[in-house]
Structures are given as C-alpha cells and as structure tokens.
Amino acid sequence: MTIEQIPANTLADLAALLNRREVPDEIMATGPELIQYSQHLKASQLSDEAHLGSDLGGAGLLTLIEQANTAFFDHFHLFGDAAPIDTKLTRKVVTLYHLKPIDDQHFLFRLKQLDY
C-alpha cells in the first residue's frame, strides 16, 4: 500500500483537496495561514484516547458539549488570532484526519483510518 502525501499552502488548497472524490492519505500543510488554522484545530481537539474515555464515562454528553463549544467560539470569532474558519472544512478535517505538528513550518494531516 502506497501512502499519498500532497502539499497544501493555503486554506483554498486544503478545501480543494478535501472536495475531491478521494481525499489524500496525507496532506502536508506548509503555508502560514494553514499552519495557524492547523494549530487552532489541534488546540481545540481531544486526543482519541481522551475522547473515547469521556464518551464512555459521560454517555456521549461531552461530545455534544465539545461540538457546541467549538461552534460557539467559531461563530463569535473568539480566537482572535485564528484564521477565518469555514465550518464545513473544519468538520471534514476533524472527522477524517489526525493532526500532527512536524515543526514550526509544517503540519501533517493523516487519515485516521490509516492508523487502525
């Protein structure tokens, strides 16, 4: 199995890649706008282990609270330094990809299904 890694420099590049019929296995984010967006997403996400534990312990209630909290903060742009956020794009990225910072200039988006 060959893993396809495609570079993206802007939010428009990322949106174009995710609107394809088959999304790439890995996306390497390199532009400053995309790095800032990725850092914002990473900061607002729970790890898979924490998410699973909270879902089991809270009967799924924490997932609803997390989604409402994210929607509230994004709607009112309370993250002043973050890039403007497209909610459909954000939902697709968070659902499909693990986000991993490589260094200050690179962020890796890796399909979650590749890790299972």
C-alpha positions in Angstrom: 0.0 0.0 0.0 1.4 3.4 -1.0 0.6 6.4 1.1 -0.1 9.5 -1.0 1.2 12.8 0.6 0.2 16.0 -1.1 1.3 19.5 -0.1 -1.1 22.4 0.6 -0.1 26.0 1.2 -3.5 27.8 1.8 -6.9 27.1 3.1 -8.2 27.2 -0.5 -5.7 24.4 -1.4 -6.9 22.4 1.6 -10.5 22.9 0.6 -9.8 21.8 -3.0 -8.1 18.6 -1.8 -10.9 17.7 0.5 -13.6 18.3 -2.1 -12.1 15.7 -4.4 -13.9 12.3 -4.7 -11.0 10.6 -3.0 -9.2 12.6 -0.3 -5.4 12.2 0.0 -3.9 9.9 2.6 -1.7 12.6 4.0 -1.6 16.4 3.5 1.5 18.4 4.4 0.4 21.9 5.4 3.2 24.5 4.8 1.7 28.0 4.4 1.5 30.4 7.4 -2.3 30.7 7.0 -2.7 26.9 7.0 -0.3 26.4 9.9 -2.2 28.9 12.0 -5.5 27.1 11.1 -4.0 23.7 12.0 -2.7 24.9 15.3 -6.2 26.3 16.1 -7.7 22.9 15.3 -5.1 20.9 17.2 -5.6 23.1 20.3 -9.4 22.5 20.2 -9.2 18.7 19.8 -9.1 16.0 22.4 -6.9 13.0 21.7 -8.6 9.8 20.6 -7.9 8.2 24.0 -9.4 11.1 25.9 -12.3 11.3 23.6 -13.1 7.6 24.0 -12.8 7.8 27.8 -15.0 10.8 28.0 -17.6 9.2 25.7 -17.7 6.0 27.8 -17.8 7.9 31.1 -20.2 10.6 30.1 -22.5 8.6 27.8 -21.6 10.8 24.8 -22.6 14.0 26.6 -19.1 15.5 26.4 -19.1 15.1 22.6 -22.2 17.3 22.4 -20.7 19.9 24.7 -17.4 19.9 22.8 -19.2 20.5 19.5 -21.4 23.2 20.9 -18.4 24.9 22.5 -16.4 24.8 19.2 -19.4 26.2 17.3 -19.9 29.0 19.8 -16.2 30.1 19.7 -16.0 29.8 16.0 -19.3 31.7 15.4 -18.2 34.7 17.5 -14.5 34.5 16.4 -13.3 34.4 20.0 -10.0 33.1 18.8 -8.9 36.5 17.5 -5.6 35.3 16.1 -7.0 32.3 14.2 -7.7 32.4 10.5 -11.4 32.7 9.5 -12.9 29.3 9.8 -15.1 27.5 7.3 -17.3 25.2 9.4 -17.7 22.5 6.7 -14.0 22.4 6.1 -13.3 22.2 9.8 -15.8 19.4 10.4 -14.3 17.4 7.5 -10.7 17.9 8.7 -11.6 17.0 12.3 -13.6 13.9 11.2 -11.1 12.5 8.7 -7.6 13.5 9.8 -5.2 13.2 12.8 -3.3 16.5 13.0 0.4 16.3 13.9 2.8 19.2 14.1 6.1 18.4 12.4 7.9 21.7 13.2 7.1 25.4 13.1 6.7 25.4 9.3 4.9 22.0 8.7 1.8 20.3 9.9 0.8 16.8 8.8 -2.8 15.8 8.3 -3.0 11.9 8.3 -6.2 9.9 7.6 -7.4 8.4 10.8 -8.2 5.1 9.0 -4.5 4.6 8.3 -3.8 4.3 12.0 -6.2 1.5 12.7 
